[in-house]
């Protein structure tokens, strides 16, 4: 009887161990996926009269200033990608 109890407890322990590892792995993967999107900054390569310059959103105080800078560069004949 005690042997059966130990066996059942062992199987429960192993089962929980694998479930917890899968759950932790899933949450870790989701966290890394979310962090990868939040840490990226938007950058565009703008070519102006033969020179290429990288314009990044992090260099500006707001997203609207970044968009305005791209618009102004394109108004002067630059191509931004």
N, C-alpha and C positions, 0 to 999 in steps of 0.2 A: 504494500500500500504506500509506504513512504517512497519507495523507488518510483512508483507511478507519479506521485506528487512532484518529486524532483524532476522527472522527465517532462511533465507538463509545464513546470516553472521554467525549465531550460528552453523549451520550445517557445514559450511566451516571451522570454528574454531575447532570444534570437530574432523572433518575428518583430518585436518592437525596435530592436537595434537596426534592422534593415529598413523598416518603415521610417524611422527617424533620420537615418542617413539619406534616404531618398528625399524626404521632406526638406532637410537642411540643404541638400544639394540643389533642389529646385529653387528654394528661396535665395540661395547664394547666386545662382545663375540669373534669376530675375533681378536681383540687386545690381549685379555687374552690368546687365543689359541696360537698366535704367540709368546708371551712372555714366555709361558710355555715351548716351544721348545728351545728358545734361552738361557734360564737360566739353562737348564739341563747340567750337565757335564757327560762325559763318564767315567764310572768306571768299572773296572773288578776285580773280586775276584780271586786272584791267590793262589793256595795251593802249598806250598813248604815244603816237608818233614814233613807233619802233621800240619804245621802252615798255617793259612789263613791270607792273607793281601790284603787290598783293594788298588788298584792302580788307581788313578784318573788322567784324562787328565789335569785338572787344576793345578796339582802339577808340571807340566813341562812347559818349555818355548814355545815349539811348538808341533804340532801334530806328527811330525816325531820323536822327542825325546821320546814321549809317546809310539809310536809304536815300536821303537827300544828297549825300556825298557821291553816291553811285550815279544818281540822276544828273548831278552837275558834271561829273566826268564824262558821261555819255553825251551831254549837251555840247561839250567841247570837242566831240569827235572820237572819244575813246570807246573801245569795245570791251565790255566787262562780261566775264563768264563765271 
